[in-house]
């Protein structure tokens, strides 16, 4: 005994590895040390016992047979528990069926079998010419390896329970249904169905483990309260492989309680990782996303593009009027007291806000985990824990027409399955409920998951990729909750919502799809929130054909076309999103596009920040549009006969000339309009079946003219706001600063463009440029410190009640018919205050002109001497006294410096944004003046 006790542990393991299962169990009872020793044989003896059992398959079959389970002993235990109900009955008899046995036919053995007897079928083929009835609980087991015992039968279960194991079912000549029950419970272990149908009708139940359904076989559940399909293989289906039809019946059989307890032990919804996500037998494309480096250097390295677009600016040749550096700072206005100062001043942590920071924002919102989403959403949490209907777990659906079909108030839970090579993976219709957790859906020829006709449920933490059309297709009133999925590498769009489809799409990664990441059309109206939508080959989000939707707090980045593309009646709410680093424009509002675009951060896009077609009617409110390569906001006509050639000074580059023209025509390519929306012959009847207006839209302001209000357009590579439109436009209360060209350029405006209460500050060229034949009203604006003329006006309209201070060219330069009234103007070191060029007709009246720098010898009010059509009336000119050049400070008061919070001459900014729009700037100007009188009748004041 002492010698035996001193044997090495390794030798004990070798000895124990020869013991059969009963002896291993006895050894575990000897002592704690022996128990630990026996348990340590998991990868040797326990694995041999598990794989050697003829009634068992690999624990991770069929989706991951190459991957070992966490414990072979636990897997063998689960196999043993499957037959525990039957083996515990010690009084049962065993009947043998086969050539040379006591029974030649299955029907004969069943005729004498008693309750819980075991019927063993020896290798062979057993065919019955009529339906066979199971009237007492029995266990039918095939002897030998799977495939050696085949049944060509139709069996109807008329008893409380039955177990079928190690059998192959093929259809009899008179019926494709090989097994059916309408009230009892059947347990299927390690069986094959070849061209056969399994039919379970409530209150009947079923538990199938390690079964194979091939050659058009299917499992049909009709009104079933609860059934379990675990680790089954479905292939070659002609229709759906698994069908759940009808609401679960209220009546339940004895097995429901047992199945519910078993299902709760199998589900793992609480985990918030993808570690257990099955990947199938074929490799997935682009399933892992490398973490992004958001630094300025990395962006320039990856794209070859400077963030501020310095290389895209085309100078427009100011010539002698171009102002150099060296403006006297003491004569410029101070911005520290403006109500826009909070957009420009450092924040409490010392960082600069987006409006004044020369660098783009690097902080990108993180995705929420599934646990965090469930904590915020009680409905989703309830669905995640619910187990009712059919529970399909760890199954493989492959190479057939359909995977799982749920209809007519049916219910199903799908967890950790693999769907590949099908026409569609899941189809849920007609008020049915589905819960999908951690499945892989890939390489379907049509869309991966269809939801129709008021279907709903929870779709969470799935890997949906490489499908022929949309990853998720939601329409006709379907309203699912879609959380924390990876939807990527699709040959069409990632998610499509149309035909009054709804849904809550949150915290998903949607990337690398060939068309739009999320495509909303035909009155689709989802909530799209907190997602990361990136690296798509078309638009990030496309809203077309009267689509709507609430699109909030998403990160939309690195998409080839517009981050958000809205056109043809699309009318979404686009709010608080990060739309950045795109290879085209940030937001595109194409032909007949509408929508509320509010509070977004739109930055570092290679095209424009926002591109708007004149025939559209959007509302742009309180957005940060910064650091884009071309324009901050561009408004274009529907047709552009000039091919939108860049003009000197507009900051555009030649390569973008033709791409903007006719934006509506390329909508199919941008938004993914080639998607197949007919859905097996369905028409577009839903186009006229519109929902009542959602309450989320009731607070939206009704407008008849496109509105640009309360936005910040800064540090863009060209003009901050570029207008070339044939439709009216209202531009109210915006901040345009530090752009690489002019602040605002109006190149074409056949109808009235109203520029009201804007702050146009420190742009690299002029403040506002209005070209010939443009109808423009310029009122209540503050135009400060721009490197060119404050206002260069060649159009038709009125320039009234503006403050143009500290600009390095002329304050206001007019070369066409216009009235210039009640402005306050002070140039910087050089330039006139108001300069009228050519035979201009109009009234120049009630303006206050400041000399500014004492060295500025330019005439403050200049009119061509030959111009007899321009009326000068009651202008006040303040300049330094030659005898007393002291620097007395004067303030812009009564009213204070513009823009004002409530401009009296135009629509005011909404009270909602008043704190960010109003100006109370005290712009102090040095002046000592002497009295005199201008020869045109205007007052020339000099104060001693």
KASUL-V98516 format. One line per field, one symbol per residue. ss: DSSP state (h for helix, s for strand, l for the rest). psi: psi as a letter, one per 20 degrees, with the letter a starting at -180 (. if undefined). A space follows every 10 residues. Layout:
ss: ???
psi: ???
This chain:
ss: lhhhhlllhh hhhhhhllll hhhhhhhhll lhhhhhhhhl lhhhhhhhhh hhllllllll llllllllll lhhhhhhhhh hhlhhhhlll lllsssslll llsllhhhhh hhllllssss sllsssslll lssslllsss ssllllllss ssslssslll sssssllsss ssllslssss slllsssssl lsssllssss slllsssssl lssslllsss sslllsssss llssslllls ssssslllll llllhhhhhh hhhhhhllll llllllllll llllllllll lllllhhhhh hhhllllllh hhllllllhh hlllllllhh hlllllllll hhhllsllll lsllllllll lllllllllh hhhhhhlhhh hhhhhlllss sssllsssll lsssssslll sssssllsss lllsssssll llssssslls ssllllllss sllllsssss llssslllll lsssslllss sssllsssll llllssssll lllsssllss sllllllsss llllllsssl lsssllllll ssslllllls ssllssslll lllsssllll llsssllsss llllllsssl lllllsssll ssslllllls ssslllllss sllsssllll llssssllll llllllllll lllhhhllll llhhhhhhhh hlllllllll llllhhhhll llllhhhlll lllllssssl lsssllllll ssssslllss ssllssslll lllssssssl llssssllss sllllllsss llllsssssl lsssllllll sssllsssss llssssslll lssslllsss sllsssslll lllsssllll lssssllsss llllllllll ssslllllls sssllsssll llllllllss slllllllll llllllllll hhhhhhhlll lllsssllll lsslllllss slll
psi: hgghhjqqhh hhhgghiiqr ghhhhhhhig rgghghgghi kgjeghgggg iipijqrphj qihliipqrh phghghghgh hhjhhghini jqrpppprpi ahphqhhggh hiprpjqpop prpapoppir pppoiqproo ppqaqpiioq pnropppkrh qqppplqppq qrhiqiohpq qiirpppppl qppokrppop pqjqrqoppl qporljqqpp pokpgprpop lqppqkqhcq hppopqqpqh pqahiggghg gghhhhqlih qkrjhjpqia iqqqplippq qqojqghggh ghikpqhikh iipoqjmich ipparjqohi jqqpjijqij hiihqqrhji qqrhhipiqr pioppqqqrh ghghhinhgh hghhiqoqcp oopkqppqla gqeppprljr qqpppkrppq krgqgpoorm krpqooplrp oqkqhbqgpp prmkqrapoq kqooqkqhcq gpoprliqmr popkroorkq icrgppprlj qcqooqkqoo qkqhbqgpop rljqmroopk qooqkqjbqg pporlkqcqo oqkqooqkqh bqgpoprlip mroopkqoor kqjcqgppna pjqaqoopkq ooqkqhcqgp ppqhjrmroo pkqonqkqhc qgpppqrgpn ijklppqpii jrqhijgihh plhhhjhhhg ikijqojhml ipalhihimq rqpqhiihip ppqipppopk qooqkqibqg oppnqjqqpp opkqpoqkqj brgppohpnh rppoopkqoo plqhcrfppp rqjpoppopk qoopkqibqg poojapbpop kqoopjqibq gpppkroqpo pkqpporchr qrgppopamp papnqkqppq gcphiojqph oppphjoiip ppolqppprq phinkqnppq qormrrqqqq hmpikrprqq hhjhhihqpk pnoppppprq qapqijiqpo qpp.
